[in-house]
Amino acid sequence: MALCSNFRCVAGYLVVLWSVSLYANGCYTSIINFGDSLSDTGNIKHLGIITNQSFPSMFLPYGQTFFHKPTGRFSDGRLIIDFLAESLGLPLIPPYMREDSGYVAEFEHGMNYAVAGATTLSSQLLADEGIHNLVTNASFEVQLKWFKESLPSICGVASDCRNKIGHSLILVGEIGGNDYYCLMHNGKSINEIKSLVPLVVKTIVSTINELIGIGAQTLVVPGVLPLGCSADHLTIAQGSKNEEYDPTTSCLIWLNQLAEYHNQLLQKELNHIRELHSNVNIIYADYYNATMQIYRFPYKYGFINESLKTCCGGGGPFNYNSTAPCGDEYATVCDEPYTYVNWDGVHFTEAAYKVIFEGLFQGPYTTPTFKSSCPLSSVVKVGKSSSY
């Protein structure tokens, strides 16, 4: 997820190519991803270059831990999608947007359409709600449009496309958090925001059905994160009554209840899709509880610093200051990011993403469990350098 700011997205479409196949053990060799900054591996960076805009993830300290340079990822290192690719034995999945049309071979193992700041609802629908200051107009609808428009160049005839898509692992999000984020930051009440949750979920479901219609066979659909544990939201809510905070985690109860409401509606709709498409593998990824395990037991995972305090920020109780965000000259960076959960007030450290990944794809937080059909290899050590 990312802060709301004025930005007009202008981008060209790239001609890309990838091949997909399926190992005998059921693990895929291609990943197609849609989403926001939780899985954007560089689209926002390339959009920034194309449109002469600057975004924090285009500069250090973003990327410092693993890549030793900024890649456009909103973290100090790898994201969940990176750990998933590594565990499948794949190269890291490159972004769809590029400032040139070269390096076609990089798209052999998949494509990432996720863009930081992306919303589930279209910019027009949000404008109808009085929301005009979006980071990007690369909504779920736009990302799906990019994907469908690139298909003729990827696989030619329709039958080939269905085969390739059917043998790909498709990640449908995480997305939705930015919708609620921007609504809240534009003064909407919790009841007003909650009234839009069914529309957000309906849009996600519509996208899933479109993907199934063009051949998708395995889709991982994440729920939203515990919104009430974000240092950004906690900073804004300073002064709230004690009873508004979870006594165990100190997260905001009402915001986490909003996230749980979204996730409950989403799971209900996924069950309906399973009934209609029994031949399609729909996997729900419980990002909420995979993350809450960290907030409940941070020391268990090596997060010895305050679990709600950011590693990179501009001061304050949670080391988050919207006027001095991570990367700002007045912001500071911790010496040991791997001991922190929160990276910049909105996003996680690489170390936290690794724990979340393990809970999802190697643990119990997917339904049905991903590991039962695709046992993954061990992920390389957090912080190990990469040539990518």
Buried (B, 14 or more C-beta within 10 A) or exposed (E): BBBBEEBEBEBEEBEBBBBBEBEEEEBBBBBBBBBBBBBBBBBBBBBBBBEEBEBBBBBEBBBBBBBEEBBBBBBBBBBBBBBBBBBBEBEBBBBBBBBEEEEEEBBBBBBBBBBBBBBBBBBEBBEEBEBEEBBBBBBBBBBBBBBEEBBEEBBEEEEEBBBBBBBBBBBBBBBBBBBBBBBBBBEBEBEEBBEBBEEBBBBBBBBBEBBBEBBBBBBBBBBBBBBBBBBBBBBBBEEEEEEEBBEEBBBBBBBBBBBBBBBEBBBEBBEEBBEEBEEBBBBBBBBBBBBBBBBBEBEEBEBEBBBBBBBBBBEBEBBBBBEBBBBBEEBBBBEEBBBBBBBBBBBBBBBBBBBBBBBBBBBEBBBEBBBEEBEBEEBBEBBEEBEE
